[in-house]
Amino acid sequence: MDVQVKLFGAFRDCQPEPQVVLALAEGALVADLRAALEAHGRAHWPNFNPALLARSAFASDTSVLRDAQPVPAGVGMAILPPVSGG
């Protein structure tokens, strides 16, 4: 299945488009999506930071998902890096 991932924060600076489409197997988990985004980032983004990806959360249109949860089919996803400040 193709999963569209909206990019936010530092990930948004990695490419001109605000999203990336990644191919995953049906029934893939969020951990699989994280691994696919890491492979994409290492291959295509010179300023990719894998440590930031490790600390970031993935969210569907309605909730933040844990790595052990399945990626919902037909739903857009977002990568949410940690934020700081006040």
N, C-alpha and C positions, 0 to 999 in steps of 0.2 A: 504494500500500500504506500502511496505517496503521502507524506505528512508535511504540511506547511508550518514552518516555525517562524513566528515573528521575533525580530531581534530588538532588544532594548539595551540601554546603557552602553557599556564598552563594546558589546557585540554589534551594536548598530554602527559603530565606527569601522567595522571590519570590511564592509562592502557597501556599494552605493544603494543597493536594493534593501528595503526594510524587512525582508523575509528571505528564507531559504527553503527549498523543497528537498526533502530527504526520502529515499526509498527504504522502507522497512518491511520485514515479513509480516504477514497477517498474525495478529496475536502478540506483537512485539510489546515489550515492557518499556517503561520510561528509561530504565537503565540501557536498553538497546538504542533508544533515541539519543541518549547522552553520548554513547559510544560512536554513533553515526555522526553526530555533530562534531565530536572531537576529531574524527578522521577527516571530515570535511574541512574543519578549521586548520588542521595541520597541513592539508594539501593546498588550500586556496587562500588562506589569510596570513600574510607575513607577520602581522602583529597579534596573532592568536595567543591567548594565555590559557593553557590547560588548567592551571590552578584556579583561575576564576571560574571556569566551567564546573570544576569540582565543587565549588561553593555556591553555585547558582541553582535556582529552582526552576522546574518546568510547571507550567499551568495550562489547563484547558480553558475554554471560554467561561467555565463556571467554578473551577477549583484548582488549588495547587496539588500536584500529584507527587507521590513518593516513587523512588526508583523501582520498587517491587510491583507497582500498579501497572495495568495494561494501558497502552496508548489508545485513547478512544478513537474508533474509526470514524472518518468523515468530519472530524472536529479540528479546528485550528488550534495550534499550540503556541506557547510563548516561552522564551528563555528569559528568566528574571535574575539578573545578577544582584548580589547584595548591595545595599545602599548604606550610606552613612551621612552624617551631617545633622543639621538641626533646624 
